[in-house]
Amino acid sequence: MVGLRQLYSYEGDDPVIQISALVTKTEYRGLGIGKELIKQAEKWARENGANVIVLTSGNRPEHEEAHQFYKHLGYTVSGFRFSKRL
């Protein structure tokens, strides 16, 4: 499944689409399902006026495979995310 949200940024007038979740059941990975979900998310983003799509992924070692997947699909690392537990 893929979860999307439409956001607006201070940097531009067009909406930005965020991939808030991307999950493929372990036994179905490597079959192109994630790639198709991303493809459909990008299509939906364009249809809704966005020219940017973003996602956040943690920097833990177990996410490295996902990072390679995103890079393979043309996504680039563009910054850091900071958070604080309250």
C-alpha atoms as a printed R data frame, in Angstrom:
   type eleno elety resid chain resno      x       y       z
1  ATOM     1    CA   MET     A     1  0.000   0.000   0.000
2  ATOM     2    CA   VAL     A     2  1.013   3.576  -0.537
3  ATOM     3    CA   GLY     A     3 -0.183   6.516   1.540
4  ATOM     4    CA   LEU     A     4 -0.069  10.020   0.101
5  ATOM     5    CA   ARG     A     5 -0.731  13.522   1.378
6  ATOM     6    CA   GLN     A     6 -0.903  16.822  -0.387
7  ATOM     7    CA   LEU     A     7  1.073  19.633   1.223
8  ATOM     8    CA   TYR     A     8  1.819  23.244   0.426
9  ATOM     9    CA   SER     A     9  5.240  24.760   0.941
10 ATOM    10    CA   TYR     A    10  6.576  28.232   1.471
11 ATOM    11    CA   GLU     A    11  9.022  27.787  -1.405
12 ATOM    12    CA   GLY     A    12  6.463  27.556  -4.207
13 ATOM    13    CA   ASP     A    13  2.844  27.860  -5.192
14 ATOM    14    CA   ASP     A    14  2.316  24.328  -6.478
15 ATOM    15    CA   PRO     A    15  1.286  21.547  -4.120
16 ATOM    16    CA   VAL     A    16  3.859  18.994  -2.980
17 ATOM    17    CA   ILE     A    17  2.897  15.355  -2.602
18 ATOM    18    CA   GLN     A    18  4.414  13.378   0.248
19 ATOM    19    CA   ILE     A    19  4.614   9.616   0.269
20 ATOM    20    CA   SER     A    20  3.752   9.060   3.913
21 ATOM    21    CA   ALA     A    21  3.801   5.250   3.763
22 ATOM    22    CA   LEU     A    22  4.962   2.569   1.348
23 ATOM    23    CA   VAL     A    23  4.562  -1.036   2.402
24 ATOM    24    CA   THR     A    24  4.911  -4.281   0.510
25 ATOM    25    CA   LYS     A    25  4.467  -7.579   2.288
26 ATOM    26    CA   THR     A    26  7.864  -9.226   2.694
27 ATOM    27    CA   GLU     A    27  7.081 -12.300   0.624
28 ATOM    28    CA   TYR     A    28  5.971 -10.123  -2.323
29 ATOM    29    CA   ARG     A    29  9.041  -7.880  -2.452
30 ATOM    30    CA   GLY     A    30 11.066  -7.948  -5.645
31 ATOM    31    CA   LEU     A    31  8.007  -8.520  -7.836
32 ATOM    32    CA   GLY     A    32  7.590  -4.904  -8.957
33 ATOM    33    CA   ILE     A    33  4.712  -4.048  -6.626
34 ATOM    34    CA   GLY     A    34  6.547  -1.205  -4.870
35 ATOM    35    CA   LYS     A    35  7.712   0.170  -8.207
36 ATOM    36    CA   GLU     A    36  4.127   0.178  -9.505
37 ATOM    37    CA   LEU     A    37  2.861   1.836  -6.320
38 ATOM    38    CA   ILE     A    38  5.450   4.605  -6.733
39 ATOM    39    CA   LYS     A    39  4.545   4.952 -10.413
40 ATOM    40    CA   GLN     A    40  0.862   5.380  -9.543
41 ATOM    41    CA   ALA     A    41  1.707   7.826  -6.726
42 ATOM    42    CA   GLU     A    42  3.719   9.946  -9.163
43 ATOM    43    CA   LYS     A    43  0.867   9.826 -11.697
44 ATOM    44    CA   TRP     A    44 -1.631  10.938  -9.046
45 ATOM    45    CA   ALA     A    45  0.739  13.721  -7.957
46 ATOM    46    CA   ARG     A    46  1.017  15.082 -11.506
47 ATOM    47    CA   GLU     A    47 -2.756  14.854 -11.994
48 ATOM    48    CA   ASN     A    48 -3.199  16.920  -8.831
49 ATOM    49    CA   GLY     A    49 -0.888  19.732  -9.908
50 ATOM    50    CA   ALA     A    50  2.287  18.749  -8.090
51 ATOM    51    CA   ASN     A    51  5.700  18.967  -9.687
52 ATOM    52    CA   VAL     A    52  7.499  17.587  -6.616
53 ATOM    53    CA   ILE     A    53  7.034  14.361  -4.682
54 ATOM    54    CA   VAL     A    54  8.891  13.740  -1.418
55 ATOM    55    CA   LEU     A    55  9.309  10.998   1.141
56 ATOM    56    CA   THR     A    56 11.100  10.540   4.424
57 ATOM    57    CA   SER     A    57 12.970   7.406   5.390
58 ATOM    58    CA   GLY     A    58 14.923   6.811   8.564
59 ATOM    59    CA   ASN     A    59 18.687   6.454   8.482
60 ATOM    60    CA   ARG     A    60 18.843   3.116  10.281
61 ATOM    61    CA   PRO     A    61 20.845   0.320   8.625
62 ATOM    62    CA   GLU     A    62 17.717  -1.761   8.015
63 ATOM    63    CA   HIS     A    63 16.428   0.990   5.700
64 ATOM    64    CA   GLU     A    64 19.409   0.799   3.340
65 ATOM    65    CA   GLU     A    65 17.604  -1.548   0.943
66 ATOM    66    CA   ALA     A    66 14.682   0.893   0.750
67 ATOM    67    CA   HIS     A    67 17.097   3.776   0.152
68 ATOM    68    CA   GLN     A    68 18.648   1.933  -2.780
69 ATOM    69    CA   PHE     A    69 15.157   1.232  -4.127
70 ATOM    70    CA   TYR     A    70 14.236   4.939  -3.995
71 ATOM    71    CA   LYS     A    71 17.529   5.964  -5.612
72 ATOM    72    CA   HIS     A    72 16.970   3.386  -8.370
73 ATOM    73    CA   LEU     A    73 13.633   5.107  -9.097
74 ATOM    74    CA   GLY     A    74 15.297   8.526  -9.404
75 ATOM    75    CA   TYR     A    75 14.842   9.907  -5.891
76 ATOM    76    CA   THR     A    76 17.744  11.840  -4.387
77 ATOM    77    CA   VAL     A    77 18.722  12.685  -0.823
78 ATOM    78    CA   SER     A    78 17.894  16.356  -0.368
79 ATOM    79    CA   GLY     A    79 18.353  17.169   3.295
80 ATOM    80    CA   PHE     A    80 18.069  16.190   6.919
81 ATOM    81    CA   ARG     A    81 15.044  15.835   9.129
82 ATOM    82    CA   PHE     A    82 15.169  16.906  12.750
83 ATOM    83    CA   SER     A    83 12.732  15.822  15.415
84 ATOM    84    CA   LYS     A    84 12.330  16.173  19.146
85 ATOM    85    CA   ARG     A    85 10.325  13.971  21.464
86 ATOM    86    CA   LEU     A    86  8.110  15.991  23.778
